[in-house]
């Protein structure tokens, strides 16, 4: 077990149905402080030492604040996420209102509007690190320090604890889990034993001795051949009711299903193949006769067949038709436009700042319209003395820059040409030529010229390196710049909002203009660019919902057609007999 190097073999606590059954069974039968006998599972052999036994912990309900940080994300983003969760935790410790912090900062969309609450869960239901931190909380409102999972960072708050649900509430779940667990092999063995009896399974002892006598070393190597005559292998090996299973059928099965078993004897391998063949034959016989044996199953199969036919008809008449009939979909939309309308919407920019000073800095940068990208800045481009030729190494750096510009179309580039002191004294526009060379290389590789700006002022540096600065109109870059010192300094967004999407925006009059206000300890700047009145949604904007409604319409029309073609007459007198008076 490779993990033993890190955990010294300590598996922690586990409960039923969390380990393979042989391992679990041995662990539960071994007293605390004792060592089990060797236990074999499909993974190998195990010696189990039981350190402690405790009662089930029941279930807990918690709330959390999450900041996303997934494995493989850039290191800078991972560090920023850790800083952000630490800042939030500091505010939690200062007793700031939990619900307010969840709404403002949690990145779990499914719980952020519900105080961060998660459904009840017990042992084995959550990521181990999350579960361990949650179950260590003792009293309601206790809060754990930030804990990391593959989804990100979490601050966990205990809401309530309760014991295990009653058996009636867990029965269905337990049955489903047991059916998928290795202990289901016990059920399978019992089932095979029962159908052997029910179907009058009869083994022919002499025939079994015969097949065992034909076992040789080829079985161990997985190369055994059925080279025996048809006459001597025509005798039945066993019978299931009135059906005979000849030796030759088993030999064909053995030849097709053998595999190398270097540590086994030929007789043992032949017995394993015989057991597999009898099991397969019993199960196949049972399947072939299920409808004759079980009337309820026969009715279920017929119902299932009818269901498939109905599904195919529904697909033909409703589902696929709605997707493929674009003319009909458009006509349905035009006839039902009143059902697809936007409420009043506002195109707005919202800045949420930790204090007025940060907000003022953000507004100043917004006025310029572009924000310098400070993270992962492009490497400067070096030139040889007195030359404006782009070197091979410089081209490699420019190719990386081109990839960035192609990946993010909001980026623009500013190029400042370089000179050393000697070159500057010559006054030959070499700096301009170097900057233009870089510009031409980029435009030649498909970067639009209007995204590149050349600074004509000559700059002097001893390395003769052209300075490349990226700028973006994306508000996320503004966030990154102002959150370098504190991950919660600024949150910025620009998009169309409807009523109910943003509580701060809902609290002001919706009319074009700007407004600054204080709410819940933060300073907000809101610019409403335009207010869009209620309007019809375009088909392209709401195709999913319109298609679903069109399918419902087609189904209704189809049913009406069927009622006309196949009138249904109800014998009301018989129906009345079924009603309990």
VOGU-3710 file (C-alpha; in Angstrom, 3 decimals, decimal comma):
1> xxxxxxxxxx> 0,000/0,000/0,000  1,875/3,058/-1,288  0,019/5,387/1,072  1,524/3,609/4,099  4,754/5,553/3,558  2,874/8,710/4,436  0,303/7,494/6,974  2,188/4,534/8,534  -0,726/2,313/7,577  -3,219/4,362/9,598
11> xxxxxxxxxx> -6,553/4,358/7,716  -8,413/6,462/10,269  -11,984/5,673/11,215  -14,348/4,015/8,765  -17,828/2,613/8,952  -19,828/-0,090/7,196  -19,853/-0,176/3,394  -16,732/1,955/3,056  -14,224/-0,899/2,656  -14,384/-4,113/0,635
21> xxxxxxxxxx> -16,423/-6,640/2,583  -13,692/-9,168/3,588  -11,558/-6,315/4,985  -14,514/-4,720/6,783  -15,713/-8,042/8,200  -12,260/-8,906/9,609  -11,831/-5,409/11,082  -15,190/-5,487/12,865  -14,467/-8,967/14,274  -11,036/-8,008/15,642
31> xxxxxxxxxx> -11,017/-6,543/19,213  -9,345/-3,146/19,801  -5,587/-3,479/20,219  -5,513/-6,890/18,510  -4,175/-8,061/15,149  -6,365/-9,961/12,683  -5,464/-13,148/10,874  -4,287/-12,596/7,266  -7,248/-11,445/5,174  -7,457/-11,776/1,413
41> xxxxxxxxxx> -9,259/-9,199/-0,756  -9,080/-8,479/-4,469  -6,210/-6,081/-3,692  -4,028/-8,654/-1,920  -3,425/-9,931/1,623  -3,859/-7,702/4,681  -2,993/-7,765/8,382  -5,347/-5,432/10,240  -4,627/-3,887/13,612  -7,683/-2,289/15,213
51> xxxxxxxxxx> -6,564/0,783/17,168  -9,928/1,899/18,475  -13,674/1,499/18,064  -16,177/4,319/18,473  -19,886/4,759/18,061  -21,274/6,150/14,821  -21,013/9,940/14,701  -24,425/10,407/13,127  -24,966/13,310/10,750  -24,204/17,004/10,788
61> xxxxxxxxxx> -25,433/20,077/8,991  -22,916/22,793/8,220  -22,583/26,000/6,249  -19,450/27,049/4,415  -17,759/29,878/2,575  -15,768/28,625/-0,399  -13,039/30,197/-2,525  -12,265/28,134/-5,610  -8,723/26,780/-6,011  -8,516/23,714/-8,203
71> xxxxxxxxxx> -5,489/21,421/-8,695  -3,360/22,523/-11,614  -4,382/26,177/-11,543  -1,571/28,739/-11,959  0,483/29,215/-8,807  -0,294/32,928/-8,657  -4,050/32,213/-8,699  -3,629/29,541/-6,026  -1,742/31,971/-3,782  -4,401/34,632/-4,366
81> xxxxxxxxxx> -7,140/32,176/-3,365  -5,318/31,325/-0,117  -4,884/34,990/0,695  -8,539/35,644/0,016  -9,785/32,837/2,293  -7,429/34,011/5,061  -8,812/37,544/4,781  -12,382/36,233/4,971  -11,505/34,053/7,988  -10,021/37,076/9,744
91> xxxxxxxxxx> -13,330/38,886/9,281  -15,243/35,849/10,567  -13,087/35,898/13,691  -13,945/39,558/14,137  -17,586/38,404/14,461  -18,765/40,001/11,225  -22,170/38,729/10,147  -21,797/35,259/8,605  -24,677/35,628/6,101  -23,232/38,897/4,808
101> xxxxxxxxxx> -19,787/37,357/4,243  -21,318/34,348/2,455  -23,256/36,546/0,024  -20,266/38,795/-0,627  -17,457/36,274/-1,007  -18,523/32,594/-1,273  -17,934/31,127/-4,725  -20,264/28,144/-4,193  -23,233/29,366/-6,237  -25,509/26,551/-5,015
111> xxxxxxxxxx> -25,283/27,622/-1,364  -24,233/31,282/-1,336  -27,816/32,564/-1,379  -28,771/30,225/1,480  -26,236/31,273/4,096  -23,792/28,683/2,730  -25,864/25,786/4,142  -25,206/22,265/2,838  -27,459/19,184/3,113  -27,088/16,823/6,080
121> xxxxxxxxxx> -24,195/14,376/5,687  -22,498/11,580/7,611  -19,214/9,649/7,532  -17,927/9,005/4,015  -20,245/11,478/2,286  -17,824/14,391/1,841  -14,190/14,879/0,826  -12,174/13,476/3,795  -10,434/16,746/4,686  -13,771/18,619/4,674
131> xxxxxxxxxx> -15,514/15,877/6,681  -12,740/15,667/9,287  -12,764/19,416/9,911  -16,573/19,495/10,064  -16,930/16,632/12,572  -14,332/18,213/14,882  -16,758/21,082/15,508  -18,670/20,456/18,731  -21,186/23,221/19,331  -23,538/25,029/16,933
141> xxxxxxxxxx> -21,890/28,173/15,507  -18,368/26,748/16,033  -16,211/27,653/13,020  -13,207/25,780/11,623  -10,118/27,485/10,238  -9,746/27,298/6,433  -9,475/23,752/5,087  -8,438/22,780/1,559  -10,167/20,266/-0,718  -9,800/19,577/-4,453
151> xxxxxxxxxx> -12,537/22,177/-5,002  -10,832/24,993/-3,139  -10,663/26,524/0,343  -13,541/26,315/2,840  -14,471/27,979/6,119  -16,941/25,616/7,838  -19,570/26,560/10,411  -21,491/23,938/12,421  -25,264/24,409/12,416  -26,648/21,213/13,970
161> xxxxxxxxxx> -25,854/17,596/14,874  -28,146/14,556/14,989  -27,845/10,808/15,432  -28,268/8,184/12,749  -31,664/8,186/10,994  -34,022/5,314/11,854  -33,613/2,095/9,881  -36,796/2,778/7,898  -35,273/5,999/6,605  -32,044/4,272/5,522
171> xxxxxxxxxx> -33,393/0,956/4,229  -33,560/1,845/0,531  -30,125/3,458/0,565  -28,599/0,508/2,420  -30,084/-2,003/0,004  -28,716/-0,097/-2,998  -25,253/0,205/-1,447  -25,127/-3,473/-0,461  -26,103/-4,453/-4,008  -23,003/-2,617/-5,271
181> xxxxxxxxxx> -20,740/-3,877/-2,461  -18,496/-6,961/-2,539  -20,734/-8,622/0,077  -23,279/-9,016/-2,730  -21,231/-12,125/-3,635  -22,834/-13,776/-0,595  -26,241/-13,008/-2,054  -25,092/-14,370/-5,393  -23,941/-17,640/-3,835  -27,246/-18,025/-2,012
191> xxxxxxxxxx> -29,131/-17,242/-5,217  -27,196/-19,878/-7,196  -27,877/-22,446/-4,507  -31,593/-21,676/-4,633  -31,940/-21,882/-8,419  -29,979/-25,132/-8,423  -32,661/-26,610/-6,215  -35,605/-24,981/-8,007  -34,386/-26,070/-11,449  -33,390/-29,604/-10,402
201> xxxxxxxxxx> -29,683/-29,241/-11,178  -28,133/-32,733/-11,445  -24,403/-33,307/-11,816  -23,126/-36,467/-13,538  -20,272/-37,627/-11,276  -18,595/-39,865/-13,884  -18,593/-37,039/-16,431  -17,006/-34,645/-13,946  -14,286/-37,211/-13,173  -13,705/-37,484/-16,924
211> xxxxxxxxxx> -13,175/-33,748/-17,431  -10,825/-33,558/-14,440  -8,780/-36,404/-15,920  -8,220/-34,276/-19,046  -6,621/-31,429/-17,087  -2,946/-30,950/-17,942  -0,229/-28,309/-17,690  -1,689/-26,499/-20,715  -4,447/-25,179/-18,435  -1,856/-23,617/-16,144
221> xxxxxxxxxx> -0,219/-21,904/-19,126  -3,561/-20,936/-20,671  -2,856/-22,979/-23,836  -5,044/-26,067/-23,261  -6,648/-27,539/-26,405  -9,889/-29,484/-26,799  -8,628/-32,373/-28,913  -11,118/-35,019/-27,834  -13,552/-36,830/-30,093  -17,177/-35,820/-30,483
231> xxxxxxxxxx> -18,457/-39,205/-29,401  -16,701/-39,343/-26,039  -17,639/-35,749/-25,230  -21,302/-36,058/-26,229  -22,310/-37,375/-22,800  -24,076/-34,898/-20,455  -21,924/-33,212/-17,820  -24,980/-32,040/-15,867  -28,687/-31,444/-16,392  -30,934/-28,515/-15,548
241> xxxxxxxxxx> -34,477/-29,827/-15,490  -34,856/-31,541/-18,872  -31,994/-29,722/-20,593  -28,697/-31,593/-21,065  -25,300/-29,852/-21,053  -22,745/-32,079/-22,864  -19,061/-32,336/-22,015  -18,072/-30,909/-25,417  -19,901/-27,616/-24,634  -17,907/-27,291/-21,405
251> xxxxxxxxxx> -14,620/-28,053/-23,206  -15,398/-25,293/-25,728  -16,095/-22,914/-22,824  -12,845/-23,931/-21,086  -10,769/-23,426/-24,238  -12,254/-19,957/-24,820  -12,123/-18,731/-21,205  -8,852/-20,143/-19,897  -6,030/-17,860/-18,842  -2,568/-18,427/-17,461
261> xxxxxxxxxx> -2,540/-19,316/-13,741  1,136/-20,101/-13,016  0,683/-20,785/-9,302  -2,222/-23,253/-9,643  -2,526/-26,963/-10,358  -4,247/-28,240/-13,549  -7,050/-29,881/-11,538  -7,693/-26,659/-9,607  -7,916/-24,621/-12,828  -10,316/-27,164/-14,357
271> xxxxxxxxxx> -12,513/-26,964/-11,253  -12,568/-23,149/-11,462  -13,641/-23,328/-15,110  -16,273/-25,928/-14,261  -17,708/-23,718/-11,505  -17,789/-20,726/-13,884  -19,515/-22,802/-16,571  -22,183/-24,173/-14,209  -22,829/-20,663/-12,865  -23,195/-19,246/-16,371
281> xxxxxxxxxx> -25,460/-22,098/-17,442  -27,711/-21,721/-14,393  -28,030/-17,977/-14,824  -28,751/-18,288/-18,538  -31,387/-20,951/-17,913  -33,010/-18,785/-15,254  -33,062/-15,763/-17,589  -34,552/-17,786/-20,456  -37,386/-18,997/-18,241  -38,131/-15,921/-16,162
291> xxxxxxxxxx> -41,348/-15,112/-18,019  -42,610/-18,674/-17,572  -41,583/-18,800/-13,931  -42,697/-15,373/-12,740  -45,994/-13,927/-14,011  -45,242/-10,508/-12,512  -41,942/-10,386/-14,375  -43,667/-11,356/-17,617  -46,077/-8,469/-17,199  -43,180/-6,138/-16,368
301> xxxxxxxxxx> -41,299/-7,157/-19,529  -44,371/-6,484/-21,631  -44,792/-3,128/-19,918  -41,143/-2,321/-20,541  -41,482/-3,248/-24,218  -44,553/-1,032/-24,508  -42,585/1,739/-22,794  -39,805/1,469/-25,371  -42,341/1,656/-28,187  -43,912/4,710/-26,570
311> xxxxxxxxxx> -40,458/6,289/-26,151  -39,694/5,763/-29,843  -43,048/7,277/-30,809  -42,531/10,248/-28,492  -39,079/10,786/-29,965  -40,475/10,686/-33,502  -43,570/12,789/-32,887  -42,320/15,193/-30,197  -38,693/15,361/-29,022  -36,658/15,000/-32,211
321> xxxxxxxxxx> -39,293/16,797/-34,232  -39,030/19,843/-31,966  -35,255/19,902/-32,447  -35,275/19,330/-36,205  -38,379/21,299/-37,239  -36,800/24,756/-37,174  -39,637/26,264/-39,228  -42,245/24,921/-36,824  -40,204/26,076/-33,820  -39,957/29,596/-35,230
331> xxxxxxxxxx> -43,699/29,699/-35,959  -44,469/28,499/-32,420  -42,211/31,215/-31,015  -43,882/33,931/-33,111  -47,338/32,787/-31,958  -46,322/32,734/-28,299  -43,959/35,696/-27,997  -45,896/37,053/-25,015  -44,614/34,127/-22,957  -40,985/35,037/-23,599
341> xxxxxxxxxx> -40,262/38,529/-22,362  -37,418/40,060/-20,438  -38,317/42,030/-17,347  -36,691/45,417/-16,942  -32,908/45,029/-17,103  -30,048/47,319/-16,247  -26,641/47,348/-17,884  -24,476/48,288/-14,923  -20,940/48,387/-13,583  -20,727/47,605/-9,864
351> xxxxxxxxxx> -17,610/48,116/-7,751  -17,605/46,812/-4,171  -14,617/48,174/-2,227  -13,342/47,588/1,287  -13,081/51,361/1,879  -13,559/54,709/0,066  -9,833/55,050/-0,714  -9,739/51,788/-2,656  -12,920/52,756/-4,474  -11,382/56,104/-5,470
361> xxxxxxxxxx> -8,319/54,322/-6,854  -10,535/51,938/-8,833  -12,580/54,800/-10,278  -9,421/56,617/-11,332  -8,169/53,565/-13,212  -11,598/52,989/-14,756  -11,557/56,489/-16,180  -8,506/55,500/-18,248  -10,413/52,495/-19,595  -7,407/50,154/-19,588
371> xxxxxxxxxx> -5,693/48,338/-16,729  -2,075/47,235/-16,751  -1,612/43,466/-16,487  0,945/43,104/-13,691  0,940/39,323/-13,366  3,013/37,251/-15,787  4,331/40,291/-17,634  5,935/39,579/-21,034  9,684/39,216/-21,018  11,605/42,209/-22,444
381> xxxxxxxxxx> 12,992/41,735/-25,969  16,779/42,116/-26,173  18,652/43,449/-29,253  22,291/43,235/-30,282  24,308/46,460/-30,078  23,533/48,860/-32,899  21,037/46,488/-34,553  17,272/46,301/-34,924  17,082/42,614/-35,980  14,920/40,313/-33,836
391> xxxxxxxxxx> 17,036/37,384/-32,638  15,940/33,735/-32,472  15,595/33,865/-28,688  13,486/37,022/-28,991  11,183/35,288/-31,472  10,514/32,528/-28,926  9,466/35,144/-26,379  7,265/36,887/-28,957  5,543/33,591/-29,823  4,544/33,231/-26,161
401> xxxxxxxxxx> 3,221/36,798/-26,278  1,208/36,023/-29,440  -0,395/33,051/-27,694  -1,498/35,341/-24,841  -2,914/37,934/-27,211  -4,832/35,289/-29,161  -6,224/33,751/-25,988  -7,543/37,061/-24,624  -8,865/39,553/-27,178  -9,309/42,243/-24,494
411> xxxxxxxxxx> -5,523/42,651/-24,289  -3,584/45,447/-25,984  0,194/45,905/-26,106  2,456/48,900/-25,527  6,016/48,669/-26,942  8,798/50,969/-25,792  11,956/50,807/-27,940  15,370/50,586/-26,168  18,804/52,148/-26,589  21,990/51,964/-24,601
421> xxxxxxxxxx> 23,882/55,196/-23,836  26,163/54,885/-26,861  23,269/54,251/-29,227  21,299/57,166/-27,777  24,134/59,549/-28,624  23,904/58,615/-32,307  20,295/59,890/-32,649  19,432/57,544/-35,518  15,859/56,525/-34,520  17,119/53,040/-33,651
431> xxxxxxxxxx> 14,660/52,806/-30,726  11,746/53,519/-33,067  13,044/50,982/-35,585  13,303/48,275/-32,908  9,770/48,901/-31,679  8,427/48,846/-35,245  10,256/45,576/-35,918  8,430/44,001/-32,987  5,157/45,515/-34,181  5,660/44,157/-37,702
441> xxxxxxxxxx> 6,518/40,687/-36,391  3,304/40,591/-34,355  1,051/41,902/-37,133  2,681/39,428/-39,514  1,540/36,661/-37,151  -2,074/37,829/-37,210  -2,267/40,330/-34,325  -4,408/43,323/-35,311  -2,441/46,552/-35,636  -4,957/48,522/-33,540
451> xxxxxxxxxx> -4,041/46,345/-30,539  -0,375/47,440/-30,645  0,877/50,858/-29,581  4,476/52,007/-30,117  6,002/54,562/-27,744  8,240/56,890/-29,766  10,105/58,378/-26,794  13,548/56,808/-26,717  14,444/55,087/-23,454  17,945/54,219/-22,405
461> xxxxxxxxxx> 18,883/50,979/-20,658  22,166/49,129/-20,609  20,582/45,826/-21,729  19,025/47,270/-24,914  15,721/45,506/-24,116  12,365/46,616/-25,510  9,759/46,912/-22,785  6,428/45,168/-23,415  3,415/46,095/-21,293  0,011/44,486/-21,616
471> xxxxxxxxxx> -3,229/46,325/-20,856  -6,746/44,991/-20,568  -10,275/46,375/-20,442  -11,365/43,394/-18,334  -12,491/44,419/-14,834  -10,942/41,226/-13,463  -7,506/42,748/-14,124  -8,510/45,815/-12,115  -9,558/43,437/-9,312  -6,205/41,635/-9,405
481> xxxxxxxxxx> -4,236/44,881/-9,273  -6,121/46,288/-6,282  -6,287/42,951/-4,445  -2,516/42,469/-4,300  -2,387/43,621/-0,686  -5,767/42,258/0,400  -7,795/39,716/-1,556  -11,063/41,392/-0,477  -10,192/44,964/-1,423  -12,314/45,060/-4,578
491> xxxxxxxxxx> -14,983/43,089/-6,399  -16,005/44,383/-9,831  -18,581/43,329/-12,421  -20,142/44,715/-15,582  -23,148/43,010/-17,187  -26,921/43,026/-17,603  -28,815/42,585/-14,332  -32,442/41,696/-13,695  -34,304/42,390/-10,459  -33,270/40,035/-7,668
501> xxxxxxxxxx> -29,764/39,319/-8,966  -27,927/41,923/-6,884  -29,263/43,196/-3,570  -27,293/46,454/-3,676  -28,500/47,271/-7,185  -32,054/46,375/-6,187  -31,869/48,976/-3,425  -31,465/51,996/-5,713  -33,575/53,606/-8,412  -32,952/52,113/-11,838
511> xxxxxxxxxx> -32,069/55,066/-14,019  -28,902/55,965/-15,958  -26,268/57,604/-13,811  -23,807/56,891/-11,023  -24,213/56,443/-7,309  -21,878/55,799/-4,372  -23,183/54,264/-1,177  -22,194/52,366/1,980  -23,734/48,978/2,786  -22,721/46,221/5,194
521> xxxxxxxxxx> -19,313/47,799/5,829  -18,347/48,140/2,149  -18,326/51,094/-0,226  -20,137/50,671/-3,528  -19,905/52,534/-6,813  -22,750/51,784/-9,205  -22,927/53,083/-12,747  -26,114/52,271/-14,608  -25,243/52,678/-18,286  -28,738/52,058/-19,574
531> xxxxxxxxxx> -32,067/50,646/-18,452  -33,648/48,277/-20,917  -37,451/48,184/-20,757  -39,358/44,878/-20,870  -38,762/43,344/-24,271  -39,367/40,178/-26,184  -36,616/37,618/-25,903  -35,011/36,565/-29,151  -35,353/32,929/-30,115  -31,572/32,568/-29,890
541> xxxxxxxxxx> -31,583/33,974/-26,333  -34,099/31,472/-24,966  -33,943/28,528/-27,353  -33,836/25,880/-24,606  -37,058/26,994/-22,893  -38,880/27,637/-26,180  -37,887/24,209/-27,501  -39,167/22,581/-24,301  -42,478/24,410/-24,605  -42,731/23,472/-28,283
551> xxxxxxxxxx> -42,261/19,820/-27,324  -45,103/20,105/-24,795  -47,274/21,695/-27,510  -46,475/18,907/-30,005  -47,275/16,260/-27,383  -50,638/17,869/-26,629  -51,513/18,086/-30,329  -50,489/14,475/-30,876  -52,653/13,263/-27,982  -55,627/15,187/-29,356
561> xxxxxxxxxx> -55,071/13,512/-32,725  -54,948/10,087/-31,056  -58,172/10,769/-29,136  -59,953/11,580/-32,384  -58,616/8,493/-34,168  -59,116/6,129/-31,223  -62,070/7,331/-29,100  -62,006/6,058/-25,527  -65,282/5,114/-23,892  -65,225/4,697/-20,114
571> xxxxxxxxxx> -67,690/2,315/-18,455  -68,520/4,612/-15,572  -70,581/1,988/-13,793  -67,518/-0,252/-13,449  -65,394/2,666/-12,323  -67,886/3,380/-9,550  -67,431/-0,174/-8,271  -63,727/0,492/-7,730  -64,378/3,556/-5,597  -64,483/2,792/-1,902
581> x> -67,659/4,114/-0,381
//
